[in-house]
Amino acid sequence: MKCRHCDQQLHHVCLDLGTSPPSNSYLLPQQLAEPELYFPLRLLFCESCYLVQTEDFTQRELLFDKDYSYFSSFSSSWLAHAKTYVHAMRDRFSLNQQSVVVEVAANDGYLLQYVKELDIPCFGVEPTESTARVAQERGIEIISEFFGRELAMKLANQGRQADLIAANNVLAHVPDINDFVSGFAMLLKDTGVATFEFPHLYNMVRLNQFDTAYHEHFSYLSLSSVKNIFEANGLRIFDVEELATHGGSLRVYAQKSSHRDIEERVHQLLALETQAGMHSISFYEDFQAATENIKNDVLQYLITCKKAGLKVAAYGAAAKGNTLLNFAGVRADLLAYVVDKNPQKQGKCLPGSRIPIVNEMHLVNDKPDRVLILPWNLKDEITRDLSYISEWNAKFVCMLPQLHEVDAH
């Protein structure tokens, strides 16, 4: 395989998680009698541009279809994050009723709803029919296409260029990253700003967040690799923030020209990545063993609970949880069910493991002994919302940075 950015031949494997179905391919009851498509899940490192990427086996249309089940608005902490972002961008870049804000990968309108509240003109780009429909019901204009040069040029020719383009947790999801990024340069006004948020590869490896790897994530991003990609496609980074979201993310600010000075923290973070050795395959040499240790600990824990007569359920039918469960070979005999707030997922089963997804009342009535938190990045929100499991002396189980039990209170 060749690098999806610089076209160099790839030789180095960072991580091999075996085979699994796409992590958001949830199964309807009638599909349980049918076979599933499994694909290898391996991450490769480009020693030329430093981009870490999944080995190509499947197409985006298979991964992001009309029944795509990830809806951003089901996390209260993520909604708060989006609202804070919108107000901060308005203040920093003086956005007003003459401005235009665009969100690429607008999902269910979780962010643009706050732009509308401020009476700032906006529209979203969202190719998945299921989420776009919800955003449209909120009164948000949605263009239901995949974003890239072609769509950006069409919008620019219509005079719809943007003062601000937001792209949260989507840069990793695009197979043709050059086509995607160059579209931002086309759609931005000359003085416009684009912001991108994505999990920082540095934290993924350093904190063993291997379950951030799944087929829908085509790329795993450092600031160094993003800088290379942006500069090759007409964007310049002028600022970066480190965020706590998704186990440690970056928010990168980019512009078409050089009229904004580059902030010192850009240079500092690039230096940190260089000093950590992220430009070499040696940075990843312990990643596989650390990943297998976590997998083995989870599997051993679930077997120990089963032998002790303890029922274990899970919370959060998240993609990262599916990566873990499929890598570890966990099935419903060890994990009874998973609870999720999203009605689009309830009544279905997890891909691969085929563990049933239920609503929260099932948890309340069943009273399991342990609740395994699969979206560990939402641990604080989940332990707060489910603190009532202390009423029957149940405990939470967290996986990272190592597996441990947490008392509910």
N, C-alpha and C positions, 0 to 999 in steps of 0.2 A: 504494500500500500504506500501511496505517496501522501505527503503532508497536505492537508486541505487548505493551508495558507500558502506555503512557499514552494510546494510541489517537489520537495526533496524526498528521496526514498527513506522510509522509516525502518529502523532496525532494532529499536530498543523497546522492550515490554516493561511498563511500570507496574502493572497489576493485571492479574488474570483471575476473573471471578467465575470461570466455567461457562455454563450456558444457562439462559433463562428466557422467559417470554418478555416482551416489552412491559415495563413496570406499571403502566397505566392502562393495560389491556384487561380490564376487569371483566369477569365472566357472568353472563346471565345463567339462570338455572338450566335452561335448555341446552346451553353450550357445554355443560359438564359431561355430556355423553360424546363430545367431539374431541379430537386431538387439538393440541395447541402448537403454535409455531415457537420454537426456541432458537435463539441466536447466541453465538459466542459473545461474551462481554469481556473485552480486553482493552486496556489503555496503553497507548503507544506514545513515545516521547520523540520529538523532533529536535535533534541537536543543532539544527541550523537556526530556527526561529523560536525554539523553546516551548512550542505549543504541545500540550498533552491532549490526546484525542482518542475517541473510541475507534476501534477497527471497524471499517464499513461492512455492514451486512444487511441493512434494511433501509427503507426510504422514509422520508418525513411524513408522507401522506398516510402511511400505515400507522405511524406513531401519533400523529395529531389529526384524528379523524373527526367526523361529525358528532361522535359520542364521547369525546374527550372529557374526562371526569374531574380534572383539577379546577376547582373554583376558589379563587383567592379570598372571597369574602367570608369564608367559614372560620377564619382565624381573627379573633378580636385584636390580638397584638399586631398582626399584619395590617389591619385596617388603621390602627393608630399610627403605625409607621408611615403608611401612605399619606394620611392627613398631615402629619408633621412635615413630610417631604414637600407637599404642595404649598404649604404656607411658607416654608423656608425658601423655596424657589421663587415664589411671588416677591418676597422681600429682597432677596439677593439680586434678582435680575429685573426688578421693577415691572413685573407683568401686570397688565391691566386689560380693559375691555377692547383695546386695539391690538392686543397680542393674539397669537395663535399657539396653543399647546397641543401636541400630538403625543399619544402613547402608542408605541409599537408593542404588540402582545398585550392588549388592553384587557384581556380576560373578561371577567363579568362586570367590568366598570368599577371595580373596587377603588381605583385611584381617581379616575376622571370625574366621579361623582363629587369629589371635593373641589375640583377645578370648576365645575358647573356652579357649585355653591358660591364661588367667588365671582361669578358672572364673567369669567374669562373664556372666550371662544375656544372650543376644543373638539377634537374627534379622535377616534381610536382605530387601530388596525388590528384585526383579530381573525385568523383563519378558521378557528374551530367553531363550528355552528352552535354547539351546546352552550358555550360561554358567551359568545357574541349575542345570542338571543336574549340572555339575561341583561346584558349591558344595554341593549336596545330598549328593553322594557323599562329601563331607568331613564329613558329619554336621551341617551348618548348616541351620537352618530358613530356607526361602526362600518368600516370598509372590510368586508370579509374576504381578504386575500392574504397570501403569504407576502411578506415584505421583502423588497430587494430593489435593484436598479430600475427595473421596468416600472413597478408601481410608483417609486419615488419620482421618476421622470414624468409620469403621467400627472401626478399631483402637482409637481412644480410647474408644469405647463398650464395647469388650471389656476395658477396663482395661489396655491394653498401651502406655500412654504411656511416653516415654523420658526417661532422665537425660541421654543423649548421643545425638545423631543425626549420623552422618558422611555427607557427600555430596561425594565426590571426583570431579572432572572430569565432573559431570553437569549442573550448573546451566546450562551453555552448550548442553546437548543437548535442552532441553525447549521445545516450541513455545508452550505456554501457561504462561509464566513466573509469572504471578500465581496461577494455580491451584496450581502446584507449590509456590511459596514459602509460600502461606497454609496448605498442608498441614502444613508444619513447625511452624507456630504451634499448630495443632490437636493434633499428636502429642506435642509437648514437655510434660513436667511443668512446673509453674509455676517451678521452680528449674532446669529443664533447660537444656542448651546444644546448639546446632547448629553444626557447623563445615562450611564449604564451601571446597573448593580448586578453583581454575580459573586458566588462563593469564591473565596480566595484559595487558590491551589496550595499555597503555603500552609494554611490551616488544615486543609484536607489531609495532607501527608503528615504534618507534624502531630496532629491530634487523632490520627487514624480514622478519619471520617470516610471510610471506604464506601459506605452505603450512599454517598453522594453520586457514585458512579451508577449510571443506568443508560439504556440505549437512547433515551430521549435527550441525554446530555452528550452532544457530539464533541464538545471541547471542555477542557478544564484549565482555568485561566489564571495566569500570573499577571502582574502589572507589566512585566517585561515583554511577555508575548503579546499582550493587548497593545502596547506601544508600537511594536513592530507591525502588527496588523493594521492599526489605525493610520500610521504614517504612510503605509503603502496604498491606502485607500482614501486619502484626502482629508483626514482628521488629525488634529494635534491635541494631546492631553495637556490641560493646564492646571488641573487640581485633582486630588484624590482624597477620599475619606475612608477610614476603616470603621466598619459597622459591626454590630453584634449579631445581626440577622443571619439565619442559616448557618450557625456555628462559626461565623466570622466571614464577612463579605467586604467587598470594596465597592465604593461608589466613585466612578471615574467621570470627570467632566471633560468634554471635548469641544473643540471649535474648528471651523474651517480655516481660519487665518491665524495670525499671531498677535492680534490686538490686545489680548489679555496676557499678562505676565504669567509665567509658570511658577506655581507656588512651591515653596521649599520642600513641603512634605512629599511631592512627587519624586524629587531627587533622593530624599531620605528612604522612601520605600523601595525604589529601584536599587539603592545601595544595600538595603537589608536582604533583598532577594539574591543579589550577587554574592554577598558574604555568606548566605545560607547554602550556597552551592546549587541553586535552582537551575543554573544554565548547564548542568551536567547530570547524566543519568545516575551518578552516585548519590544524589539527593534522595532517590527513590529506592535505594537498594534494600532497605529494611521494611518497606511498605507491605510487601506480600506476606512476610512472616507475621507482622503485627496484625494484619487483617485476619489471617488464619487463626491467630490466638483468640481474637474476639469471637470469631465464628465458633471455635471449639468451646469457649466458655459459655456461650449462649446455649449451645446444644446440650452440654453437660448439665447446665442449670435446669433446663426444661425436663430432662430425663430424671434428674434428682427429685424435682417436684412431683413428677408423675409417680415415681416409686413411693414417695411419701404420702400420696393420696391428696396432693394439693392441686386445685384447678387453677390454671393460668389462662387469662384472657389478655387481649392486647387493645391498645387504644391508638387510633389514627391509621386509616388505610392509606398510608403515604407511600410514594414511590420508593423512598429510601428503605422503608420497612420491607418492601417486596424484594429489594436487592439482598438484604440480610437473610430473609427467610428462604429464598431460593438458593443462595450460596450455601447455607447451612443445611438445606434439605429438610426444613421443618414443615410438618403437615398438621392437620387438625387433631391428630391423636395427641400431640404435645401442646398445641395452642388451640383452645376450644373455638374461639371466635375473635373478631376484631370489631371494636365499636368505632363508628364514624358519624360526625354531625351531618355529613352531606347526603341528602336524600337520593342523589344521583348514584351513590355507591351502595346504599342500603339495599339488601335483598340480592346483591351480587356476591361473587366470591373473588378472592385475590387471585391474580394470575400465577400459575405454577403451583403454588401451595394449595390452592382451592379452599382456603379457609373462609368460612362465611362472614359477611359483613352485616352487622346488626345496628339498631339504634341504641341510644343510651339507656332506655327503659329496660332493655334486655339485661344490661349490666346490673342495674338496680335490683331487678327481680332475681337474677341468678346468684349474685353475691360471690364472685370468684375470690380465691385466696390471694392471688397476685395479679397485678395489672402491668403488663409490659408496655412501656411507652415507646412506640416506634418512631414518631417524629420527634426525636430528642431535642431538636432546636426549639420546640414549643413546650419543653418540660415545665417551665414555671407556670405557663398558662394552664396546662393540663392538670398539674397537681393542685392548683388553686380551684379549678372548676370541679374536680372530682374528689375534693378533700373529704366528702361524705363517706368514702369507702372505709374510713376509720371506724365507722359505726359497727362494722362487722369484722374489725381487726385485720383488714386486708392491707397489703403493702404495694407500693409502686416498685417497678424494676426498671432501672436505667442501664444503658449499655456503654456509654462513652463518658470519660476516656477509658473506663473499664467497667465491667458489669458490677452493679451494686444495688442493694435494696434501699428504698427510701420510705420512712414511716409517713403515713397520711395523717395530717392534722390541720 
